[in-house]
Amino acid sequence: MHHYDWAILLQTLKRKQRSERYIFHEWLGDSWGVLFSHPADFKPVCTTELGMAANYYPEFVKRNTKIIALSVDGLDSHLKWIKDINETQNTTVNFPIIADKDKHVANLYDMLYPNASDKFTVRSVFIIGSDKKIKLMLTYPASTGRNFDEILRVIDSLQLTANYSVGPPRQTGKMARKW
C-alpha cells in the first residue's frame, strides 16, 4: 500500500463539472464528505449506484454530508450519463461528478486495477470529516455495488465518535438485528 498524501487530494482537487470549478475544501465547507469512484459512465452497476446515491441524497443532507462521485470519463459523457441516470432511475442527480479523464486522481489514489483496462477503476469510497481528514477508506471490487445503508451507518458512527468517547455497536440503525 502506498503512502497517500491526502492533503494533495483535499486541497488541490480541481475538476470541471457542469461548467463550474470545485475546489474541494471550499466546496466541502464545514460539512462532512463522501467521495466515491466508478469504473466508467453508463455501466449498469454505476448507473444504479448513482441513482441510489441521488435517492439517498436527503439522508446525506440530514448528516451534513456532501457527496461527490468520480469517473475517468469526460465532462460531456458525464452530462449525458446524468440525463440517463435521471431517466432510468427515476431520480435527479444533484451532486457533482468529477471528470477525471486524465486519470490524475484515480492514479494518485490507486483507484485503477493493476493489469486491467486503464479505465477500469475500483469502487473506492472516502469519507472525509468536517476537519478535512480522511476518516474511512473502503474499496469494493468493480463487480460489486456499494451498500449505501452501510455508508450512512458508518457516517453516523464516525460523527458520533467525533463528538463523544463512545464505541457504537455493530449494525446500528434499521439494519440491526434484535438478539
DAPE-V592939 format. One record per residue. N is the residue number from 1. PHI is phi in whole degrees, -180 to 180 (NA if undefined). OMEGA is omega in degrees with one decimal (* if undefined). D_CENTER is the distance of its C-alpha to the mean C-alpha in Angstrom with 2 decimals. Layout:
N;PHI;OMEGA;D_CENTER
N;PHI;OMEGA;D_CENTER
This chain:
1;NA;-178.5;20.46
2;-82;169.7;20.31
3;-79;-177.8;20.52
4;-98;173.4;17.41
5;-93;-175.7;18.21
6;-60;179.2;15.13
7;-59;178.6;17.20
8;-61;180.0;17.12
9;-63;-172.2;13.37
10;-76;-177.7;13.40
11;-102;-173.0;16.72
12;-123;-179.3;16.95
13;-67;-179.0;13.73
14;-128;177.7;15.50
15;-145;177.6;14.81
16;-81;175.4;16.53
17;-152;178.8;15.03
18;52;176.1;17.58
19;63;175.4;20.25
20;-120;176.2;18.81
21;-107;177.5;17.80
22;-109;169.2;14.99
23;-106;-164.5;15.71
24;-52;-178.5;12.85
25;-61;179.7;15.21
26;-66;179.1;17.04
27;-64;-177.7;14.17
28;-69;-179.7;12.83
29;58;179.2;16.49
30;-94;-176.9;17.31
31;-87;164.8;14.12
32;-83;180.0;11.58
33;-143;172.3;7.97
34;-128;174.0;4.44
35;-107;178.8;2.88
36;-134;-175.7;2.24
37;-101;-178.4;5.90
38;-132;179.9;8.73
39;-58;-178.7;12.40
40;-174;175.4;13.84
41;-66;174.0;14.43
42;70;174.3;16.70
43;-74;-175.5;16.25
44;-55;-179.3;17.04
45;-65;179.5;14.34
46;-63;-179.2;11.63
47;-62;-179.9;13.56
48;-69;177.6;13.92
49;-65;179.2;10.30
50;-66;173.5;9.52
51;-63;178.2;12.81
52;-65;178.4;12.02
53;-60;178.0;8.95
54;-64;178.0;11.60
55;-67;179.3;14.17
56;-85;-175.8;12.47
57;-48;178.4;11.84
58;-59;177.6;15.17
59;-68;176.2;14.28
60;-67;179.0;11.45
61;-60;177.9;14.16
62;-57;-177.7;16.69
63;-97;-178.2;14.86
64;53;-176.1;14.66
65;-127;176.9;10.86
66;-96;177.5;9.13
67;-117;179.3;5.81
68;-147;-179.5;5.22
69;-102;177.3;4.79
70;-139;172.1;7.20
71;-142;-177.8;10.33
72;-86;172.9;13.67
73;-93;-175.2;15.61
74;-85;-177.0;17.27
75;-60;179.8;17.18
76;-60;177.4;19.99
77;-64;179.3;18.31
78;-60;-178.5;15.16
79;-64;176.3;17.61
80;-67;-179.1;19.47
81;-65;178.0;16.50
82;-58;177.8;15.42
83;-61;178.9;19.09
84;-64;178.7;19.12
85;-60;-179.0;16.16
86;-58;-178.3;17.93
87;-74;-174.0;21.20
88;-79;-177.7;20.49
89;-105;178.6;18.16
90;52;-176.5;20.26
91;-149;173.7;17.59
92;-131;175.6;16.52
93;-72;-175.9;13.18
94;-123;176.2;13.26
95;-141;-176.6;10.17
96;-76;171.6;10.05
97;-122;-179.0;9.19
98;-73;175.4;10.16
99;-91;-176.4;13.28
100;-102;-174.4;13.61
101;-58;178.6;16.88
102;-83;176.6;18.62
103;62;-179.3;16.01
104;-59;-177.9;16.42
105;-70;-179.5;12.96
106;-59;177.9;12.65
107;-72;-177.5;16.14
108;-60;-175.9;15.91
109;-115;174.1;13.34
110;51;177.4;14.79
111;-92;179.1;12.20
112;-107;176.6;15.34
113;-68;175.3;17.65
114;-68;177.8;21.05
115;61;177.0;23.89
116;-122;177.7;21.83
117;-54;-179.4;21.27
118;-70;175.8;19.89
119;-107;-172.0;17.34
120;-97;179.5;16.21
121;-82;171.2;12.89
122;-78;178.1;11.82
123;-93;-179.4;8.76
124;-88;174.4;7.26
125;-130;174.7;5.16
126;-123;174.1;6.31
127;-103;-174.8;7.68
128;-115;179.2;9.94
129;-78;178.4;13.19
130;-65;175.5;15.28
131;-84;178.1;17.37
132;70;177.6;14.75
133;-109;177.5;14.80
134;-68;179.5;12.32
135;-103;-179.4;13.02
136;-155;170.7;11.35
137;-124;-178.7;10.30
138;-140;179.8;10.10
139;-126;174.5;10.86
140;-103;171.6;11.94
141;-66;-176.9;14.56
142;-60;-176.8;14.05
143;-83;-173.6;16.48
144;-118;177.6;14.73
145;-74;-179.4;12.34
146;-82;176.2;10.06
147;-106;-175.6;11.85
148;-72;172.7;10.32
149;-63;179.1;13.62
150;-67;178.8;13.10
151;-62;177.6;9.77
152;-66;177.8;11.81
153;-61;179.2;14.78
154;-65;177.9;13.35
155;-60;177.9;12.38
156;-57;-179.6;15.93
157;-65;-179.4;17.44
158;-63;179.8;15.96
159;-68;177.8;17.03
160;-64;-177.2;20.35
161;-76;173.8;21.10
162;-71;-176.7;20.30
163;-110;-176.5;23.24
164;-136;178.2;25.47
165;-86;-179.5;26.80
166;-134;174.9;26.09
167;-123;-178.2;24.64
168;-60;178.7;23.07
169;-70;176.7;24.22
170;-69;176.0;22.25
171;48;174.0;21.12
172;-75;176.6;21.48
173;86;-171.8;21.07
174;-69;179.5;21.90
175;-88;-176.2;21.32
176;-66;175.5;23.91
177;-91;172.8;27.17
178;-90;-177.9;30.52
179;-99;*;32.54
